[in-house]
Amino acid sequence: MSRFPQMDSISELADFWQTHDLIDFEDELQEVTEPLFMSPERFAVRLSPADAAALRVKAHQEHVSEADLVSRWVREHLSAG
């Protein structure tokens, strides 16, 4: 059974790691040979000032960033095709 903490509270985890060291769990660690987190690819999109302003308004109305809104539109378009 693992001795790693099993808790959902960030503050409890922070308290735990204030008094423990990762080296204390060396026998439970595994080497990871493939990337765990992949950075998303980024694309620059040229918009007219009017389109950029309309995008900004639409994103604000939907309470998301412009990038998140454009990403959602692209995913929707690609999955529809």
Sequence and secondary structure as in RCSB ss.txt:
>XXXX:A:sequence
MSRFPQMDSISELADFWQTHDLIDFEDELQEVTEPLFMSPERFAVRLSPADAAALRVKAHQEHVSEADLVSRWVR
EHLSAG
>XXXX:A:secstr
   S     HHHHHHHHHH  GGGGGGG     S SS           HHHHHHHHHHHHHTTS HHHHHHHHHH
HHHHH 
